[in-house]
Amino acid sequence: MPVQSGIALVTGGGSGVGRAVALALDVAGWTVVVAGRRPAPLEETAAQSSGRIVPIVADVTDAASVDALFGAVAGRFGRLDLLFNNAGVTAPQVALDEVPVDDLRAIIDVNLFGAMLCARAAMRQMKAQFPQGGRIINNGSVSAHAPRAHSAPYTATKHAITGLTKSITLDGRAFGIACGQIDIGNAATDMTSRMATGTRQADGALAVEPRISVDQVGAAVVYMAGLPPEANVPFLTLMATTMPLYGRG
């Protein structure tokens, strides 16, 4: 059974999956920093905790903001044992040629560039601290396996996250840094609300899709995070049992 705990950082911790994971880590005994651009949702997450959740405002797309965030974590706690690299945005459900350039840049900035900036800062901290090492868990998506209709920008970033996960797994090995990825299918959050009323399928039809509780995601990340340093889950897919993932690609 997982037994590890320590200092964790959850990006996008003010709502949805990030909040659920932060609260689950808190229950499991971790001290958790939640980061995001808006202070009020972060404070709401902290208010639901045992008192071990600390909110820090940060923008993952801004390198100086990311460096300040990780510096604040190191300054307050002396180390970082876990990064849940979660901050992300969805894309408008339209064909790629209809997506405005500014929206393309925003999706890539948050979902990929922001994740890389945070992973970069986490690796730097985990290499420098004593004992050396730690764990990074990237929030991928089942879209890293098969695209939804009209999801090219989002799907591309999630395929890129898989490459990031594999690269960190390799490059972190010598420093005791483990890296894994959770690919979630239809967690019940605001981002997936359209699935409750009907979302576009591969054949163009609209259909309601089943969703799962974000509490299940929290439990899965706690399991991955709590493994001893010599064990790792490189990829875990958690999905609603009857969602139409296989066969849509």
BELDAKA-V666552 format. One record per pair of residues at least 24 apart in sequence whose ideal C-beta (glycine too) atoms are under 8 Angstrom apart, sorted by the first residue. I is the first residue (numbers start at 1). J is the second residue. D is the distance in whole Angstrom. If there is no record, write none. Layout:
# BELDAKA-V666552
i=I j=J d=D
i=I j=J d=D
This chain:
# BELDAKA-V666552
i=1 j=226 d=8
i=2 j=28 d=8
i=2 j=222 d=7
i=2 j=223 d=5
i=2 j=225 d=7
i=2 j=226 d=3
i=2 j=227 d=6
i=3 j=226 d=6
i=3 j=228 d=7
i=4 j=81 d=8
i=4 j=225 d=7
i=4 j=226 d=5
i=4 j=227 d=7
i=4 j=228 d=6
i=4 j=229 d=8
i=5 j=29 d=4
i=5 j=30 d=5
i=5 j=81 d=8
i=5 j=226 d=7
i=6 j=30 d=6
i=6 j=31 d=7
i=6 j=79 d=7
i=6 j=81 d=3
i=6 j=82 d=7
i=7 j=31 d=5
i=7 j=33 d=8
i=7 j=73 d=7
i=7 j=77 d=5
i=7 j=79 d=6
i=7 j=80 d=6
i=7 j=81 d=5
i=7 j=82 d=7
i=8 j=32 d=5
i=8 j=33 d=7
i=8 j=80 d=8
i=8 j=81 d=6
i=8 j=82 d=4
i=8 j=83 d=8
i=8 j=84 d=7
i=8 j=225 d=7
i=9 j=33 d=5
i=9 j=35 d=7
i=9 j=69 d=8
i=9 j=70 d=8
i=9 j=73 d=6
i=9 j=80 d=6
i=9 j=82 d=7
i=9 j=83 d=5
i=9 j=84 d=7
i=9 j=122 d=7
i=10 j=34 d=5
i=10 j=35 d=7
i=10 j=84 d=5
i=10 j=86 d=6
i=11 j=35 d=5
i=11 j=36 d=7
i=11 j=58 d=8
i=11 j=60 d=6
i=11 j=83 d=8
i=11 j=84 d=7
i=11 j=85 d=6
i=11 j=86 d=5
i=11 j=87 d=4
i=11 j=114 d=8
i=11 j=118 d=6
i=12 j=36 d=6
i=12 j=60 d=8
i=12 j=86 d=4
i=12 j=87 d=4
i=12 j=88 d=6
i=13 j=42 d=6
i=13 j=45 d=6
i=13 j=53 d=8
i=13 j=55 d=8
i=13 j=86 d=7
i=14 j=38 d=6
i=14 j=40 d=8
i=14 j=41 d=3
i=14 j=42 d=5
i=14 j=44 d=7
i=14 j=45 d=6
i=14 j=55 d=8
i=15 j=41 d=5
i=15 j=45 d=8
i=15 j=189 d=7
i=15 j=190 d=7
i=16 j=187 d=7
i=16 j=189 d=4
i=16 j=190 d=6
i=16 j=191 d=6
i=16 j=214 d=6
i=17 j=86 d=6
i=17 j=139 d=7
i=17 j=184 d=7
i=17 j=187 d=6
i=17 j=189 d=6
i=17 j=214 d=6
i=17 j=217 d=5
i=18 j=45 d=8
i=18 j=84 d=7
i=18 j=86 d=5
i=18 j=87 d=7
i=19 j=44 d=8
i=19 j=45 d=5
i=19 j=48 d=8
i=19 j=214 d=8
i=20 j=187 d=8
i=20 j=214 d=4
i=20 j=215 d=6
i=20 j=217 d=6
i=20 j=218 d=4
i=21 j=84 d=6
i=21 j=86 d=7
i=21 j=217 d=7
i=21 j=218 d=5
i=21 j=221 d=5
i=21 j=222 d=8
i=22 j=49 d=7
i=22 j=53 d=6
i=22 j=84 d=8
i=23 j=48 d=6
i=23 j=49 d=6
i=23 j=53 d=8
i=23 j=218 d=7
i=24 j=215 d=7
i=24 j=218 d=3
i=24 j=219 d=6
i=24 j=221 d=7
i=24 j=222 d=5
i=25 j=82 d=8
i=25 j=84 d=8
i=25 j=218 d=8
i=25 j=221 d=7
i=25 j=222 d=6
i=25 j=225 d=7
i=26 j=50 d=6
i=26 j=52 d=5
i=26 j=53 d=5
i=27 j=222 d=8
i=28 j=222 d=5
i=28 j=225 d=8
i=28 j=226 d=7
i=30 j=82 d=7
i=30 j=225 d=7
i=31 j=77 d=7
i=33 j=69 d=8
i=33 j=72 d=8
i=33 j=73 d=5
i=35 j=60 d=7
i=35 j=69 d=6
i=35 j=87 d=8
i=36 j=87 d=7
i=60 j=87 d=5
i=60 j=110 d=7
i=60 j=114 d=3
i=60 j=115 d=7
i=60 j=117 d=6
i=60 j=118 d=6
i=61 j=109 d=4
i=61 j=110 d=6
i=61 j=113 d=6
i=61 j=114 d=5
i=61 j=117 d=8
i=63 j=117 d=6
i=66 j=114 d=8
i=66 j=117 d=5
i=66 j=118 d=6
i=66 j=121 d=5
i=67 j=121 d=6
i=69 j=121 d=8
i=70 j=118 d=8
i=70 j=121 d=4
i=70 j=122 d=7
i=70 j=124 d=8
i=70 j=125 d=6
i=73 j=125 d=8
i=74 j=125 d=6
i=74 j=129 d=8
i=78 j=129 d=7
i=79 j=125 d=7
i=79 j=129 d=4
i=79 j=134 d=8
i=80 j=122 d=6
i=80 j=125 d=5
i=80 j=126 d=6
i=80 j=129 d=7
i=80 j=134 d=6
i=81 j=134 d=5
i=81 j=135 d=7
i=82 j=134 d=6
i=82 j=135 d=5
i=82 j=136 d=8
i=82 j=137 d=7
i=82 j=225 d=5
i=83 j=118 d=6
i=83 j=119 d=7
i=83 j=122 d=4
i=83 j=134 d=7
i=83 j=135 d=8
i=83 j=136 d=5
i=83 j=137 d=7
i=84 j=137 d=5
i=84 j=139 d=7
i=84 j=221 d=6
i=84 j=225 d=8
i=85 j=115 d=5
i=85 j=118 d=5
i=85 j=119 d=6
i=85 j=122 d=8
i=85 j=136 d=6
i=85 j=137 d=7
i=85 j=138 d=5
i=85 j=139 d=6
i=86 j=139 d=4
i=87 j=114 d=6
i=87 j=115 d=7
i=87 j=118 d=8
i=88 j=115 d=8
i=88 j=139 d=6
i=88 j=157 d=8
i=90 j=154 d=6
i=90 j=191 d=5
i=91 j=151 d=6
i=91 j=152 d=8
i=91 j=153 d=5
i=91 j=154 d=4
i=93 j=148 d=8
i=93 j=149 d=8
i=93 j=150 d=5
i=93 j=151 d=7
i=93 j=194 d=8
i=93 j=199 d=8
i=93 j=200 d=6
i=94 j=150 d=5
i=95 j=150 d=6
i=95 j=152 d=8
i=96 j=150 d=8
i=96 j=152 d=4
i=96 j=153 d=7
i=99 j=152 d=8
i=99 j=153 d=6
i=103 j=153 d=7
i=104 j=153 d=5
i=107 j=153 d=5
i=107 j=154 d=6
i=107 j=157 d=6
i=108 j=153 d=7
i=108 j=156 d=8
i=108 j=157 d=6
i=111 j=154 d=7
i=111 j=157 d=4
i=111 j=158 d=7
i=111 j=161 d=7
i=112 j=157 d=5
i=112 j=160 d=5
i=112 j=161 d=7
i=112 j=164 d=8
i=115 j=161 d=6
i=115 j=164 d=7
i=116 j=164 d=6
i=119 j=164 d=6
i=119 j=168 d=6
i=123 j=168 d=7
i=123 j=171 d=8
i=123 j=172 d=6
i=123 j=175 d=8
i=123 j=177 d=6
i=126 j=172 d=8
i=126 j=175 d=7
i=126 j=176 d=7
i=126 j=177 d=5
i=127 j=175 d=5
i=127 j=177 d=7
i=131 j=176 d=8
i=132 j=175 d=6
i=132 j=176 d=5
i=133 j=175 d=6
i=133 j=176 d=3
i=133 j=177 d=6
i=133 j=178 d=8
i=133 j=229 d=6
i=134 j=176 d=7
i=134 j=177 d=6
i=134 j=178 d=8
i=135 j=177 d=7
i=135 j=178 d=5
i=135 j=179 d=7
i=135 j=180 d=7
i=135 j=224 d=8
i=135 j=225 d=6
i=135 j=227 d=8
i=135 j=232 d=8
i=136 j=168 d=6
i=136 j=172 d=7
i=136 j=177 d=7
i=136 j=178 d=7
i=136 j=179 d=5
i=136 j=180 d=8
i=137 j=179 d=8
i=137 j=180 d=5
i=137 j=181 d=7
i=137 j=182 d=6
i=137 j=221 d=6
i=137 j=224 d=6
i=137 j=225 d=6
i=138 j=164 d=6
i=138 j=165 d=5
i=138 j=179 d=7
i=138 j=180 d=7
i=138 j=181 d=5
i=138 j=182 d=8
i=139 j=181 d=8
i=139 j=182 d=6
i=139 j=184 d=7
i=140 j=165 d=7
i=140 j=181 d=5
i=140 j=182 d=7
i=140 j=183 d=4
i=140 j=184 d=8
i=140 j=235 d=8
i=141 j=183 d=6
i=141 j=184 d=6
i=141 j=185 d=8
i=142 j=183 d=5
i=142 j=184 d=7
i=142 j=185 d=4
i=142 j=186 d=8
i=142 j=237 d=6
i=142 j=239 d=6
i=142 j=245 d=5
i=144 j=181 d=8
i=144 j=183 d=6
i=145 j=183 d=7
i=145 j=237 d=7
i=145 j=245 d=7
i=145 j=249 d=7
i=146 j=245 d=6
i=146 j=246 d=8
i=146 j=248 d=5
i=146 j=249 d=3
i=147 j=249 d=7
i=148 j=199 d=8
i=148 j=200 d=7
i=148 j=202 d=8
i=148 j=248 d=7
i=149 j=200 d=5
i=149 j=201 d=7
i=149 j=202 d=6
i=149 j=204 d=7
i=150 j=200 d=6
i=158 j=183 d=8
i=162 j=235 d=8
i=165 j=234 d=7
i=165 j=235 d=7
i=166 j=234 d=8
i=169 j=232 d=8
i=169 j=234 d=6
i=176 j=229 d=6
i=178 j=227 d=8
i=178 j=229 d=7
i=178 j=232 d=4
i=179 j=232 d=8
i=179 j=234 d=7
i=180 j=224 d=5
i=180 j=232 d=6
i=180 j=233 d=5
i=180 j=234 d=5
i=180 j=235 d=7
i=180 j=236 d=7
i=181 j=234 d=7
i=181 j=235 d=5
i=181 j=236 d=7
i=182 j=217 d=7
i=182 j=220 d=6
i=182 j=221 d=6
i=182 j=224 d=7
i=182 j=236 d=5
i=182 j=237 d=8
i=182 j=238 d=6
i=183 j=235 d=7
i=183 j=236 d=7
i=183 j=237 d=5
i=183 j=238 d=7
i=183 j=239 d=8
i=184 j=217 d=6
i=184 j=237 d=8
i=184 j=238 d=5
i=184 j=239 d=7
i=185 j=212 d=8
i=185 j=237 d=7
i=185 j=238 d=7
i=185 j=239 d=3
i=185 j=240 d=6
i=185 j=243 d=5
i=185 j=245 d=6
i=186 j=210 d=6
i=186 j=211 d=4
i=186 j=212 d=6
i=186 j=239 d=6
i=186 j=240 d=5
i=186 j=243 d=5
i=187 j=211 d=7
i=187 j=212 d=6
i=187 j=213 d=8
i=187 j=214 d=5
i=187 j=216 d=8
i=187 j=217 d=5
i=187 j=238 d=8
i=188 j=212 d=7
i=188 j=213 d=6
i=188 j=214 d=6
i=189 j=214 d=6
i=201 j=244 d=7
i=201 j=248 d=7
i=202 j=248 d=5
i=207 j=244 d=8
i=209 j=240 d=7
i=209 j=243 d=5
i=209 j=244 d=7
i=210 j=240 d=4
i=210 j=241 d=7
i=210 j=242 d=5
i=210 j=243 d=6
i=211 j=240 d=6
i=212 j=238 d=7
i=212 j=239 d=7
i=212 j=240 d=5
